[in-house]
């Protein structure tokens, strides 16, 4: 980039503009993963370049395979206000990682898959039952609206009710989180108000 700024006056003007615009608060920068923290920009470009050594797996690369790898990626992916553009020397299929064995690398694998296909990780429908009578009430109301509610979905069933719709075959259209038993009566009343 430094070479481009010397050789290309348009690139240099672009950087100079952002050094002055908004008092330089959103200047153009290039950083590695470890140094991206509170920096937000309209567009974030992410470059992932890895050379695969003979017999090695992409699941062993640093810095994503350390304990903080998932957290660092989460920070990186949340820095763009409008758009993320990603350039990568590998695809999701190149990465061999499981969610519980290496969460950082698995998150990167899911991100690359989402970037290529625009499909989000839905979690698993494990056929679990609703946790409360209130959830059963909500499920019945969703069925009456023509939706297909699925209890206890997502990673480890953290979403109380996943909602599918027959006109959208690509996955869930909504996730419903219900309060615990302590708040059931209040939530029930709020839902009735919303539905009337």
C-alpha positions in Angstrom: 0.0 0.0 0.0 2.8 2.4 0.8 4.2 1.7 -2.7 0.8 2.4 -4.2 0.5 5.7 -2.4 3.9 6.8 -3.8 3.1 5.7 -7.4 -0.6 6.5 -7.6 -1.8 10.1 -7.0 -5.5 9.0 -6.8 -4.7 6.5 -4.0 -2.7 9.3 -2.2 -5.6 11.7 -2.6 -8.0 9.2 -1.2 -5.9 8.7 2.0 -5.3 12.4 2.3 -9.1 13.0 2.1 -9.8 10.7 5.0 -7.0 12.2 7.1 -8.9 15.5 6.9 -12.6 14.4 6.7 -14.4 14.2 10.0 -11.2 15.6 11.6 -9.3 12.4 10.7 -11.4 10.2 13.0 -12.0 7.7 10.2 -8.7 7.7 8.4 -7.7 4.9 6.1 -5.7 2.1 7.9 -4.2 -1.3 7.4 -3.9 -3.5 10.5 -3.3 -7.1 11.4 -6.0 -9.0 13.4 -4.4 -8.5 16.7 -4.5 -4.7 16.5 -8.1 -4.3 15.3 -10.1 -3.2 18.3 -12.5 -0.2 18.4 -11.9 0.9 14.8 -15.1 1.2 12.9 -15.3 2.0 9.2 -18.0 2.1 6.6 -16.3 -0.7 4.6 -13.7 -3.1 6.0 -11.6 -5.2 3.6 -10.2 -8.4 5.0 -7.4 -10.2 3.4 -6.7 -13.9 4.4 -3.6 -15.2 2.8 -2.2 -18.6 3.9 0.3 -20.8 2.2 -0.5 -24.5 2.9 2.7 -26.4 3.8 3.0 -29.9 2.5 0.9 -32.2 4.6 -0.3 -29.4 6.9 -3.9 -28.5 7.6 -5.4 -25.1 7.6 -6.8 -25.9 11.0 -3.4 -25.4 12.5 -2.8 -21.8 11.5 -2.3 -19.0 14.0 -3.8 -16.6 15.2 -7.2 -18.2 14.9 -6.4 -21.5 16.7 -5.5 -19.8 20.0 -8.0 -19.4 22.8 -8.7 -15.8 21.9 -9.1 -16.5 18.1 -12.9 -16.6 18.1 -13.0 -13.3 20.1 -10.6 -11.6 17.8 -12.6 -12.7 14.7 -15.8 -11.5 16.4 -14.2 -8.1 16.9 -13.0 -8.0 13.3 -16.3 -9.0 11.8 -18.2 -6.3 13.7 -16.0 -3.4 12.7 -17.8 -2.6 9.4 -20.8 -0.2 9.5 -21.9 -0.9 5.9 -20.0 -3.7 4.2 -17.2 -6.3 4.6 -15.2 -7.3 1.5 -13.1 -10.4 1.9 -10.2 -11.7 -0.2 -9.0 -15.2 0.6 -6.5 -17.7 -0.7 -8.7 -20.5 0.6 -12.3 -21.5 0.8 -14.4 -22.9 3.7 -13.9 -26.4 2.2 -10.1 -26.1 2.8 -10.6 -25.7 6.6 -11.0 -28.8 8.7 -12.3 -27.7 12.0 -15.1 -28.5 14.4 -17.0 -26.1 16.6 -16.0 -27.6 19.9 -12.4 -28.6 19.1 -11.3 -25.2 17.7 -13.9 -22.5 17.9 -11.8 -19.7 16.3 -10.9 -21.7 13.2 -14.5 -23.0 13.0 -15.8 -19.5 13.1 -13.5 -18.5 10.3 -14.7 -21.6 8.3 -18.4 -20.5 8.9 -17.6 -16.9 7.9 -15.9 -18.0 4.6 -18.9 -20.2 3.9 -21.3 -17.4 4.6 -19.3 -15.0 2.4 -19.3 -17.4 -0.5 -23.0 -18.5 -0.3 -24.8 -15.8 1.8 -26.2 -18.6 3.9 -25.9 -18.4 7.7 -25.2 -21.3 10.0 -28.6 -22.3 11.3 -27.6 -24.7 14.1 -29.3 -28.0 14.5 -32.9 -29.1 15.0 -32.4 -31.8 17.5 -36.1 -32.5 18.0 -36.1 -31.1 21.6 -39.3 -30.2 23.4 -40.3 -26.7 24.5 -39.1 -25.6 27.9 -42.3 -24.1 29.2 -46.1 -23.8 28.7 -45.4 -20.3 27.5 -43.2 -21.5 24.7 -46.0 -24.0 23.7 -48.4 -21.1 23.6 -46.1 -19.1 21.4 -45.6 -22.1 19.1 -49.3 -22.5 18.7 -49.8 -18.9 17.8 -47.0 -19.1 15.2 -48.6 -22.2 13.7 -51.9 -20.3 13.5 -50.1 -17.6 11.5 -48.9 -20.2 8.9 -45.3 -20.4 10.2 -43.4 -23.5 11.1 -42.0 -23.1 14.7 -39.1 -25.4 15.8 -38.3 -25.5 19.5 -34.8 -25.3 21.0 -32.7 -24.6 17.9 -29.4 -23.0 17.2 -26.1 -23.9 18.8 -26.9 -26.0 21.9 -30.6 -25.0 21.7 -29.9 -21.4 22.7 -32.8 -20.1 20.6 -36.1 -21.1 22.2 -38.1 -21.1 19.0 -36.8 -21.0 15.4 -39.4 -19.9 12.9 -39.6 -21.1 9.3 -42.0 -20.0 6.7 -43.2 -22.1 3.7 -42.5 -19.2 1.3 -38.8 -19.0 2.4 -37.1 -22.4 1.9 -33.6 -21.1 2.8 -33.8 -21.5 6.6 -35.2 -19.7 9.6 -36.8 -16.3 9.2 -36.9 -15.4 12.9 -35.7 -16.5 16.3 -37.9 -16.1 19.3 -36.4 -15.9 22.8 -38.9 -16.5 25.6 -38.3 -15.4 29.2 -37.9 -17.9 31.9 -40.7 -19.3 34.1 -40.4 -16.4 36.5 -41.4 -13.9 33.8 -43.9 -16.1 32.0 -47.1 -14.3 33.0 -45.7 -10.9 32.1 -44.4 -12.1 28.7 -47.7 -13.8 28.0 -49.6 -10.5 28.6 -47.1 -8.6 26.4 -47.5 -11.1 23.6 -51.3 -10.9 23.8 -51.1 -7.1 23.5 -48.8 -7.4 20.5 -51.1 -9.9 18.8 -54.3 -7.9 19.3 
